[in-house]
Amino acid sequence: MRKLIVTILMSLDGHYEGPGGNFMAMPLDNEFDTHNHAELAEAGTLLLGARTFQLFQGFWPRMAGDPAATEVHRAISRRNGEIEKVVVSDTPAEEQDGPYRDTTTFVRRADAHEYIAGLKRGEGAPILMFGSRVLWNDLLAAGLVDEFHIVLGAGVLGGGTPAFDGKTTARLRLLGSETHEGSENIVLRYAVEKQG
């Protein structure tokens, strides 16, 4: 049985992005990239919503060969290119194009729960989600999320998009926490307690 792990950056006041959808308002630091690379290295499948996939595809592929990019960014770029990706999108697969075309499976929203449940029943490394707030809230409500790895950012945004949609409740059990030298952010790892 594979775990579905959602890893997110969240401000201290519970936001997933800043006012106006500005992700760069978030309390980012170099350790955030290091954390994400470590998560990717352990994962077997990357699960993304359509918007996050488009953002990834527009940014990460060029980082691998960019001499100005950090080594962590180049490593993330390479891993994003090779890892199996599943994208939940109602845009037909035959209309999709770009550098990740050969490593990506597109699944319609109506089929997503069944498809992801099937992935989880398989053997192998964890299924990892970055971004994709609408999708992870939906999968949490459906009982398909196993863990949250929350990078709690040392910043208060005063507005923006809440990390959780307010429609779903869940009980979490703390698995561990970690800090890193030079970073004010804290990584909190939680298991989602199964209901009933």
Helices and strands as residue ranges (DSSP letters): E 4-11, E 15-17, G 19-21, G 23-25, H 30-42, E 45-49, H 50-59, G 61-65, H 71-82, E 84-88, G 93-95, G 101-103, E 104-107, H 109-121, E 127-130, H 133-141, E 147-153, E 161-162, E 172-179, E 186-192
